[in-house]
């Protein structure tokens, strides 16, 4: 029975995060294909909910959980971190019983929207819950103390990426050229790499990437989530993306992240400065300590809120700062 339910949960997660509202930038055919497939996914999720019979749905304010949860009259608790999805929020937020966001979230989600000192990345990378495995260095063929940089290249195919300007191939090659002159490089990518960049591909399973990121000298990339993960892990991050997420703006104010719309003159100058910075991990150690000390144990807060619902909602309504106790 447990195995069957676990299979249902896995399938539900795949439906939640696989296809809906993921589009190919400047590809209207791809957009319509995804929209046309959405009813199929909603039906699959409805079937899973009916079979699994949950009492609570927890999501990132997904379309599936919002609509299907409303149809089944289920409690829907949403942990949200993305402001750049206003259209989706209009048709999902009113259907969730409670919306929980980091304090840096600058959007408004209406009734029962509460904040906490933290972000999603802290839920799985907080020092209490994640310890980097240094054996990843030998797996990458690195010598003791050898500096390295992780670069993240994204496919720019998400719904909120449509119409955004970003690095072209020439700029990507320029960035790679800057890095390899100074340090070892590993590239994490969502799409195929040109043959010239293939030797730099991160060679290990995805599960080892966070361990490498925690030990890297620097993160540079287009990926917003990975930039935040780097900051949480104590690795300075340069984000090349025009979207302004509240949690990244907060990490920028705390000195752990540097954000630029794309690889322009200012970004190039900052990257060159960080590549030349001796003992870069030590330089950012105190900033990271201050950053972590200002945050809560997000895992403990999330677990408490779901386990104790609806009493937890009543407590947050009574004391909006209650989340601050989960240090």
C-alpha positions in Angstrom: 0.0 0.0 0.0 2.8 2.4 0.9 4.7 1.6 -2.3 1.5 2.3 -4.3 0.9 5.6 -2.6 4.6 6.6 -3.1 4.2 5.8 -6.8 1.2 8.1 -6.9 3.1 11.0 -5.3 6.0 10.6 -7.7 3.6 10.6 -10.7 1.9 13.7 -9.3 5.1 15.5 -9.0 6.0 14.6 -12.6 2.7 16.0 -13.8 3.0 19.2 -11.7 6.5 20.1 -13.0 6.7 18.5 -16.4 4.9 20.3 -19.2 2.2 22.8 -18.3 2.9 26.4 -19.1 6.4 25.6 -20.3 6.9 27.3 -23.7 9.6 27.6 -26.3 10.6 31.3 -26.5 9.5 32.8 -29.8 7.8 29.4 -30.7 4.1 29.9 -30.9 3.6 26.3 -32.1 5.3 25.1 -29.0 3.1 27.3 -26.8 -0.1 26.1 -28.3 1.0 22.4 -28.0 1.5 22.9 -24.3 -1.8 24.7 -23.8 -3.6 22.0 -25.8 -2.0 19.3 -23.6 -3.0 21.0 -20.4 -6.5 19.5 -20.1 -4.9 16.0 -20.4 -2.5 16.8 -17.5 -5.3 18.2 -15.4 -7.3 15.1 -15.9 -4.3 12.9 -15.0 -3.8 14.9 -11.8 -7.5 14.8 -11.0 -7.4 11.0 -11.4 -4.4 10.7 -9.1 -6.0 12.9 -6.4 -9.2 10.8 -6.6 -7.1 7.6 -6.2 -4.7 8.9 -3.5 -7.4 10.7 -1.5 -5.1 13.3 0.2 -6.4 15.7 2.8 -3.9 18.5 1.9 -2.2 19.6 -1.3 1.1 21.4 -1.0 2.6 23.1 -4.1 4.3 26.2 -5.4 0.9 27.6 -6.3 0.6 25.4 -9.3 -2.3 25.4 -11.7 -2.9 21.7 -11.0 -3.1 21.9 -7.3 -5.1 25.1 -7.4 -7.8 23.9 -9.8 -8.0 20.3 -8.9 -7.8 21.0 -5.2 -10.7 23.4 -5.5 -12.8 20.8 -7.4 -12.2 18.3 -4.7 -12.6 20.8 -1.9 -9.1 20.1 -0.5 -6.9 22.3 1.6 -4.2 23.8 -0.7 -1.1 25.2 1.0 1.2 27.1 -1.4 4.8 27.9 -0.8 5.6 30.6 -3.4 8.8 32.3 -4.5 8.3 33.6 -8.1 6.9 37.0 -8.6 7.1 37.0 -12.4 3.9 34.9 -13.0 1.2 37.5 -12.6 -1.2 35.9 -15.0 -1.0 32.5 -13.3 -1.4 34.1 -9.9 -4.7 35.6 -11.0 -6.1 32.2 -11.7 -4.5 30.2 -8.9 -3.9 32.4 -5.8 -7.7 32.9 -4.9 -8.1 29.1 -4.8 -5.3 28.4 -2.3 -6.3 28.5 1.4 -2.9 30.0 2.4 0.1 31.5 0.5 3.5 31.4 2.3 6.4 33.4 0.8 9.9 34.5 1.9 10.0 38.0 3.4 11.8 39.2 0.3 8.8 38.4 -1.9 7.5 41.7 -3.2 4.2 40.5 -4.8 0.8 40.5 -3.2 -1.2 37.3 -3.1 -4.3 38.5 -1.3 -6.0 37.0 1.7 -4.0 34.6 3.9 -0.6 35.6 2.5 2.1 35.3 5.2 5.9 35.6 5.0 8.8 34.0 6.7 12.6 34.9 6.9 14.0 32.5 4.3 13.7 31.1 0.8 13.0 27.8 -0.9 16.7 27.0 -1.3 17.2 27.1 2.4 14.6 24.3 2.8 17.1 21.8 1.4 20.5 23.5 1.6 20.5 25.0 5.1 23.7 24.0 7.0 21.5 22.1 9.4 20.3 19.8 6.6 23.1 19.8 4.0 26.8 19.0 4.4 28.9 19.1 1.2 30.8 16.0 0.4 34.4 17.0 -0.5 35.0 13.7 -2.3 33.2 15.4 -5.3 36.5 17.2 -5.9 38.4 14.0 -6.7 35.5 12.8 -8.8 35.9 16.0 -10.9 39.6 15.4 -11.3 40.5 18.4 -9.2 43.7 18.7 -7.3 43.7 19.8 -3.7 43.0 23.5 -3.5 42.5 23.8 -7.3 40.1 26.7 -7.9 37.1 26.1 -10.2 33.9 27.8 -11.4 30.5 26.5 -12.2 28.5 28.0 -15.0 24.8 27.4 -15.6 23.2 27.9 -19.0 19.5 27.7 -19.3 17.2 26.9 -22.3 15.0 30.1 -21.8 11.9 28.0 -22.4 9.9 28.7 -19.2 6.7 30.7 -19.4 8.2 33.7 -17.6 11.3 33.6 -20.0 9.3 34.5 -23.1 10.5 37.7 -24.8 13.5 38.2 -22.5 16.9 39.1 -23.9 19.8 36.9 -23.0 23.3 35.9 -23.9 23.8 34.7 -27.5 26.3 32.1 -28.5 29.1 34.6 -29.0 28.6 36.1 -25.5 28.6 32.6 -24.0 31.8 31.8 -25.7 33.3 35.1 -24.5 32.3 34.2 -20.9 33.8 30.8 -21.1 37.0 32.2 -22.6 37.3 34.6 -19.6 36.9 31.8 -17.1 39.2 29.1 -18.6 42.1 31.5 -18.6 41.9 31.8 -14.8 40.3 28.6 -13.4 38.9 25.2 -14.1 35.3 25.3 -15.5 32.3 23.0 -15.3 29.1 23.8 -17.2 25.6 22.7 -16.1 23.2 23.2 -19.0 19.5 22.6 -19.9 20.2 22.2 -23.6 22.8 20.7 -25.9 26.3 22.4 -25.9 28.2 23.4 -28.9 31.0 20.9 -29.6 33.6 23.4 -28.5 32.1 23.6 -25.0 31.3 19.9 -24.6 34.6 19.2 -22.8 33.5 21.6 -20.0 30.2 19.8 -19.3 29.7 18.9 -15.6 30.4 15.1 -15.8 28.8 13.8 -12.7 25.1 12.9 -11.9 22.9 15.8 -11.0 22.8 14.8 -7.4 26.5 15.7 -7.0 26.1 19.2 -8.4 25.1 20.9 -5.1 28.2 19.4 -3.4 30.4 20.8 -6.2 28.6 24.2 -6.0 29.2 24.4 -2.3 33.0 24.0 -2.8 33.3 26.2 -6.0 35.1 29.5 -6.0 32.3 31.2 -8.0 29.0 30.6 -9.7 28.2 32.4 -12.9 25.1 31.8 -14.9 21.6 32.4 -16.3 19.9 30.1 -13.8 18.1 32.0 -11.0 17.5 29.1 -8.7 21.1 27.9 -8.9 22.4 31.4 -8.3 20.3 31.5 -5.1 21.6 28.0 -4.2 25.1 29.2 -4.5 24.5 32.1 -2.2 22.8 29.9 0.4 25.9 27.5 0.2 28.3 30.4 0.7 29.6 30.6 -2.9 29.5 34.1 -4.5 27.2 34.2 -7.5 27.0 36.3 -10.6 23.5 36.1 -12.1 23.0 37.0 -15.8 19.2 37.3 -16.1 16.9 40.3 -16.4 14.2 38.8 -14.1 14.1 40.3 -10.6 13.1 37.8 -8.0 12.8 39.0 -4.5 15.0 36.4 -3.0 17.8 37.2 -5.4 17.5 40.9 -4.6 17.7 40.1 -0.9 20.9 38.0 -1.5 22.3 40.9 -3.6 21.7 43.3 -0.7 23.4 40.8 1.6 26.5 40.8 -0.6 26.3 37.2 -1.8 25.0 37.8 -5.3 25.7 40.2 -8.2 22.9 40.5 -10.7 23.1 41.8 -14.3 20.6 41.6 -17.2 23.1 40.0 -19.5 26.9 39.9 -20.2 27.6 43.6 -20.7 30.4 45.8 -19.6 29.6 46.0 -15.9 29.0 42.3 -15.7 32.3 41.5 -17.5 34.1 43.9 -15.1 32.6 42.3 -12.0 33.4 38.7 -13.3 37.0 39.7 -14.0 37.3 41.2 -10.6 36.0 38.0 -8.9 38.1 35.7 -10.9 41.2 37.7 -9.8 40.2 37.8 -6.1 42.6 35.8 -4.0 41.0 33.6 -1.3 37.5 34.4 -2.6 35.8 31.9 -0.3 37.3 33.4 2.8 36.4 36.9 1.6 32.7 36.0 1.5 32.7 33.8 4.6 31.5 36.6 7.0 28.9 37.8 4.5 27.5 34.3 4.3 27.5 33.8 8.0 25.5 37.0 8.4 23.1 35.9 5.7 22.5 32.5 7.2 22.1 33.9 10.7 19.3 36.2 9.5 17.3 33.2 8.2 15.2 30.6 9.8 15.3 26.8 9.5 12.8 26.8 6.6 12.4 23.0 6.7 11.3 23.1 10.3 8.8 25.9 9.5 7.3 24.2 6.5 7.0 20.9 8.4 5.3 22.6 11.3 2.9 24.5 9.2 1.7 21.5 7.2 1.6 19.1 10.2 -0.3 21.6 12.4 -2.7 23.0 9.9 -5.2 24.7 10.5 -3.9 25.6 14.0 -0.7 26.9 12.3 -2.7 29.2 10.1 -4.5 30.6 13.2 -1.1 31.1 14.9 0.2 33.0 11.8 -2.9 35.1 11.6 -2.6 35.9 15.3 1.2 36.6 15.1 2.5 37.2 11.6 6.1 37.1 12.9 5.7 33.7 14.4 7.8 32.1 11.7 10.8 33.9 13.1 10.9 31.4 16.0 12.2 28.6 13.8 15.9 29.5 14.1 
